[in-house]
Amino acid sequence: MSKGKHIPLRTCIGCGEKKAKRELLRIVRTEDNKVFFDPTGKASGRGTYICPKIECLNLAIKKKAFSYALKCEISNEILTTLKESLTKEITQRGEMKQ
């Protein structure tokens, strides 16, 4: 009796929904406190996940969820860069909803 392949679930820091890891976007904080979008999902460091939706991104920024999830303070400059790269990825995926 086979149960099938295990699909890892992760929680979006914006809306709080659990989804398959491959459906979400990963943000990473490295040991030297660099924070960036990880398109491969394999970068080393503390990671967090967010839905590919503008609403989730805006909600996560409003709640300061990135700082909480990555356990570090994130400057406005880094947050702006992160928002730009995530918005670009969301647009490329064609799932942009406003």
Z-matrix of the N, CA and C atoms (Angstrom, degrees):
N
C 1 1.451
C 2 1.534 1 109.45
N 3 1.313 2 116.68 1 105.85
C 4 1.457 3 122.16 2 -178.63
C 5 1.526 4 110.63 3 -95.04
N 6 1.294 5 115.19 4 136.14
C 7 1.470 6 120.21 5 179.80
C 8 1.526 7 112.34 6 -87.59
N 9 1.316 8 118.40 7 -10.11
C 10 1.453 9 121.46 8 -177.37
C 11 1.516 10 111.06 9 93.38
N 12 1.307 11 115.08 10 177.54
C 13 1.460 12 120.46 11 -177.40
C 14 1.529 13 110.97 12 -75.00
N 15 1.325 14 115.20 13 136.25
C 16 1.463 15 121.12 14 178.17
C 17 1.529 16 110.03 15 -73.23
N 18 1.328 17 116.50 16 131.40
C 19 1.460 18 121.79 17 177.65
C 20 1.525 19 107.74 18 -110.62
N 21 1.351 20 117.27 19 113.90
C 22 1.462 21 118.79 20 -179.35
C 23 1.529 22 111.55 21 -67.40
N 24 1.324 23 115.96 22 134.53
C 25 1.462 24 121.98 23 178.65
C 26 1.516 25 109.92 24 -105.16
N 27 1.314 26 116.00 25 146.48
C 28 1.460 27 122.60 26 175.78
C 29 1.527 28 107.54 27 -135.24
N 30 1.336 29 115.87 28 157.93
C 31 1.459 30 121.50 29 -178.99
C 32 1.521 31 110.23 30 -104.00
N 33 1.323 32 116.41 31 132.45
C 34 1.463 33 122.46 32 177.01
C 35 1.529 34 108.51 33 -71.43
N 36 1.335 35 117.73 34 132.67
C 37 1.465 36 120.37 35 179.81
C 38 1.521 37 112.36 36 -78.07
N 39 1.330 38 116.74 37 -9.06
C 40 1.455 39 120.69 38 177.42
C 41 1.520 40 111.53 39 -86.65
N 42 1.337 41 115.79 40 -66.78
C 43 1.470 42 121.27 41 -174.59
C 44 1.520 43 113.47 42 -92.68
N 45 1.334 44 117.59 43 -19.85
C 46 1.458 45 120.88 44 179.24
C 47 1.520 46 114.54 45 86.64
N 48 1.331 47 118.04 46 4.62
C 49 1.465 48 121.72 47 179.64
C 50 1.528 49 110.66 48 -76.74
N 51 1.334 50 115.90 49 143.65
C 52 1.459 51 121.00 50 173.96
C 53 1.520 52 108.20 51 -90.36
N 54 1.323 53 115.01 52 130.64
C 55 1.464 54 121.38 53 -179.57
C 56 1.514 55 109.04 54 -140.95
N 57 1.331 56 115.47 55 167.02
C 58 1.459 57 120.89 56 175.57
C 59 1.529 58 108.88 57 -61.89
N 60 1.313 59 115.29 58 138.82
C 61 1.464 60 121.84 59 -177.37
C 62 1.532 61 112.58 60 -52.65
N 63 1.323 62 117.68 61 -38.09
C 64 1.468 63 121.83 62 -177.17
C 65 1.524 64 113.19 63 -70.03
N 66 1.334 65 118.15 64 -19.42
C 67 1.465 66 121.81 65 -179.83
C 68 1.527 67 112.04 66 -81.74
N 69 1.327 68 117.32 67 -16.61
C 70 1.465 69 121.73 68 -173.24
C 71 1.520 70 111.90 69 -102.32
N 72 1.325 71 115.43 70 164.05
C 73 1.464 72 123.05 71 176.26
C 74 1.523 73 107.94 72 -99.52
N 75 1.334 74 117.28 73 138.96
C 76 1.465 75 121.60 74 -177.16
C 77 1.519 76 110.72 75 -105.68
N 78 1.325 77 114.78 76 135.81
C 79 1.460 78 122.58 77 174.86
C 80 1.522 79 106.26 78 -117.49
N 81 1.330 80 116.87 79 136.50
C 82 1.459 81 121.70 80 -173.58
C 83 1.526 82 111.56 81 -124.29
N 84 1.354 83 114.93 82 145.48
C 85 1.473 84 122.08 83 168.16
C 86 1.514 85 106.21 84 -116.95
N 87 1.331 86 116.37 85 120.93
C 88 1.457 87 120.88 86 179.42
C 89 1.525 88 110.04 87 -82.40
N 90 1.318 89 115.99 88 175.01
C 91 1.464 90 120.72 89 -179.84
C 92 1.528 91 112.53 90 -61.00
N 93 1.333 92 117.59 91 -30.55
C 94 1.464 93 120.37 92 178.91
C 95 1.531 94 111.83 93 -92.48
N 96 1.353 95 116.52 94 23.60
C 97 1.472 96 125.14 95 173.97
C 98 1.528 97 114.91 96 62.48
N 99 1.322 98 117.96 97 29.12
C 100 1.458 99 120.99 98 171.29
C 101 1.523 100 107.47 99 -86.59
N 102 1.331 101 116.37 100 130.32
C 103 1.464 102 121.79 101 -179.18
C 104 1.526 103 107.95 102 -113.22
N 105 1.342 104 116.35 103 129.43
C 106 1.458 105 120.07 104 -178.72
C 107 1.520 106 110.79 105 -157.30
N 108 1.341 107 114.92 106 161.74
C 109 1.461 108 122.55 107 174.74
C 110 1.518 109 108.08 108 -76.09
N 111 1.331 110 116.65 109 132.21
C 112 1.455 111 122.68 110 -178.19
C 113 1.534 112 109.78 111 -110.17
N 114 1.334 113 118.61 112 93.60
C 115 1.462 114 120.41 113 -177.21
C 116 1.529 115 113.54 114 -65.68
N 117 1.339 116 117.94 115 -25.33
C 118 1.461 117 120.65 116 -179.09
C 119 1.527 118 111.50 117 -81.51
N 120 1.326 119 117.00 118 -26.10
C 121 1.456 120 120.98 119 -177.59
C 122 1.513 121 112.99 120 76.01
N 123 1.331 122 116.93 121 13.45
C 124 1.460 123 120.46 122 -174.86
C 125 1.527 124 114.14 123 -124.71
N 126 1.326 125 118.03 124 3.35
C 127 1.458 126 120.40 125 -177.96
C 128 1.523 127 110.40 126 -64.93
N 129 1.301 128 115.86 127 146.41
C 130 1.458 129 121.84 128 -179.69
C 131 1.528 130 110.23 129 -75.91
N 132 1.314 131 116.53 130 137.27
C 133 1.456 132 121.17 131 178.00
C 134 1.511 133 111.90 132 135.15
N 135 1.320 134 115.82 133 179.64
C 136 1.460 135 121.36 134 179.30
C 137 1.528 136 108.57 135 -76.51
N 138 1.312 137 116.76 136 127.72
C 139 1.451 138 120.33 137 -176.31
C 140 1.511 139 113.14 138 -119.96
N 141 1.314 140 115.01 139 159.91
C 142 1.451 141 122.97 140 173.76
C 143 1.518 142 107.59 141 -144.15
N 144 1.312 143 116.62 142 162.76
C 145 1.458 144 120.85 143 -172.85
C 146 1.524 145 111.60 144 -126.21
N 147 1.358 146 114.57 145 151.32
C 148 1.457 147 120.74 146 178.67
C 149 1.521 148 109.07 147 -145.32
N 150 1.333 149 116.15 148 145.16
C 151 1.471 150 121.67 149 177.51
C 152 1.527 151 109.88 150 -63.39
N 153 1.324 152 117.54 151 150.51
C 154 1.468 153 120.08 152 176.49
C 155 1.528 154 111.32 153 -80.44
N 156 1.319 155 116.27 154 58.22
C 157 1.461 156 122.33 155 178.98
C 158 1.523 157 109.21 156 -135.02
N 159 1.325 158 115.81 157 140.25
C 160 1.458 159 121.26 158 179.68
C 161 1.527 160 110.89 159 -61.33
N 162 1.355 161 117.66 160 -37.69
C 163 1.469 162 120.28 161 -179.06
C 164 1.525 163 110.86 162 -60.50
N 165 1.329 164 116.75 163 -42.75
C 166 1.463 165 120.68 164 -179.87
C 167 1.529 166 110.90 165 -66.00
N 168 1.318 167 116.20 166 -39.79
C 169 1.464 168 120.72 167 178.57
C 170 1.521 169 110.60 168 -62.67
N 171 1.322 170 117.42 169 -47.75
C 172 1.460 171 120.96 170 179.83
C 173 1.525 172 111.64 171 -64.09
N 174 1.323 173 116.98 172 -39.02
C 175 1.463 174 121.36 173 178.90
C 176 1.525 175 110.98 174 -66.18
N 177 1.319 176 117.13 175 -41.39
C 178 1.468 177 121.37 176 178.83
C 179 1.528 178 111.02 177 -63.44
N 180 1.326 179 116.57 178 -39.46
C 181 1.469 180 120.54 179 178.31
C 182 1.525 181 109.91 180 -67.07
N 183 1.331 182 116.30 181 -44.19
C 184 1.467 183 121.27 182 -179.77
C 185 1.528 184 111.65 183 -61.45
N 186 1.346 185 116.86 184 -40.47
C 187 1.466 186 122.06 185 -178.88
C 188 1.526 187 112.83 186 -80.90
N 189 1.337 188 117.08 187 -5.96
C 190 1.469 189 123.12 188 -174.23
C 191 1.525 190 110.37 189 58.19
N 192 1.321 191 114.77 190 38.13
C 193 1.458 192 121.88 191 -176.42
C 194 1.525 193 113.00 192 -70.33
N 195 1.332 194 117.89 193 -29.00
C 196 1.465 195 120.05 194 178.84
C 197 1.521 196 110.68 195 -63.79
N 198 1.335 197 116.72 196 -46.83
C 199 1.467 198 120.91 197 179.11
C 200 1.521 199 110.98 198 -60.64
N 201 1.329 200 116.14 199 -43.14
C 202 1.461 201 121.07 200 -178.64
C 203 1.529 202 111.28 201 -66.10
N 204 1.325 203 116.56 202 -49.13
C 205 1.464 204 120.94 203 -175.91
C 206 1.524 205 112.77 204 -68.40
N 207 1.328 206 116.53 205 -36.57
C 208 1.461 207 120.38 206 -178.12
C 209 1.531 208 112.85 207 -90.69
N 210 1.324 209 116.58 208 -2.54
C 211 1.465 210 124.05 209 177.05
C 212 1.527 211 112.59 210 54.46
N 213 1.342 212 115.47 211 47.86
C 214 1.458 213 121.67 212 175.21
C 215 1.522 214 108.74 213 -159.37
N 216 1.321 215 116.14 214 158.22
C 217 1.457 216 120.14 215 175.34
C 218 1.526 217 108.47 216 -78.59
N 219 1.324 218 115.33 217 135.64
C 220 1.463 219 120.51 218 179.84
C 221 1.519 220 108.12 219 -115.45
N 222 1.333 221 116.04 220 121.46
C 223 1.458 222 120.64 221 -178.29
C 224 1.527 223 110.43 222 -70.46
N 225 1.325 224 115.17 223 161.30
C 226 1.472 225 120.23 224 178.20
C 227 1.523 226 111.48 225 -61.60
N 228 1.333 227 116.23 226 -34.39
C 229 1.464 228 121.11 227 179.57
C 230 1.534 229 110.55 228 -63.40
N 231 1.327 230 117.13 229 -46.48
C 232 1.458 231 121.56 230 179.13
C 233 1.521 232 109.87 231 -66.92
N 234 1.323 233 116.83 232 -39.77
C 235 1.464 234 121.77 233 179.57
C 236 1.526 235 111.04 234 -62.55
N 237 1.325 236 116.88 235 -40.24
C 238 1.466 237 121.45 236 177.95
C 239 1.527 238 110.72 237 -64.24
N 240 1.331 239 116.87 238 -44.99
C 241 1.465 240 121.52 239 178.22
C 242 1.522 241 110.58 240 -62.47
N 243 1.320 242 115.87 241 -42.83
C 244 1.464 243 121.61 242 178.72
C 245 1.525 244 110.93 243 -62.78
N 246 1.328 245 116.27 244 -43.58
C 247 1.464 246 120.75 245 179.74
C 248 1.527 247 110.44 246 -62.86
N 249 1.330 248 117.27 247 -41.44
C 250 1.468 249 120.95 248 179.06
C 251 1.527 250 111.42 249 -62.54
N 252 1.329 251 116.91 250 -46.35
C 253 1.462 252 119.67 251 -177.62
C 254 1.534 253 111.44 252 -68.73
N 255 1.336 254 117.25 253 -36.95
C 256 1.462 255 120.23 254 178.15
C 257 1.529 256 111.36 255 -70.40
N 258 1.332 257 117.22 256 -39.84
C 259 1.465 258 121.32 257 177.93
C 260 1.526 259 110.03 258 -62.22
N 261 1.325 260 116.62 259 -41.14
C 262 1.462 261 121.41 260 178.13
C 263 1.529 262 110.29 261 -61.94
N 264 1.320 263 117.12 262 -44.60
C 265 1.470 264 121.34 263 179.51
C 266 1.531 265 111.38 264 -65.29
N 267 1.317 266 116.93 265 -42.01
C 268 1.468 267 121.60 266 179.10
C 269 1.525 268 110.05 267 -61.87
N 270 1.319 269 116.45 268 -42.58
C 271 1.462 270 121.76 269 179.08
C 272 1.530 271 110.47 270 -64.21
N 273 1.327 272 116.58 271 -41.74
C 274 1.467 273 120.41 272 179.53
C 275 1.523 274 111.93 273 -64.66
N 276 1.322 275 116.45 274 -34.09
C 277 1.470 276 120.45 275 178.93
C 278 1.520 277 111.40 276 -74.45
N 279 1.316 278 116.96 277 -15.90
C 280 1.457 279 120.28 278 177.02
C 281 1.517 280 113.83 279 75.71
N 282 1.317 281 116.88 280 19.77
C 283 1.469 282 120.87 281 -178.24
C 284 1.522 283 111.14 282 -110.55
N 285 1.321 284 115.73 283 23.98
C 286 1.459 285 120.00 284 -176.62
C 287 1.516 286 110.40 285 -73.24
N 288 1.310 287 115.95 286 120.57
C 289 1.475 288 121.75 287 178.20
C 290 1.511 289 108.00 288 -128.73
N 291 1.312 290 116.26 289 130.42
C 292 1.466 291 119.10 290 179.25
C 293 1.484 292 110.47 291 -123.44
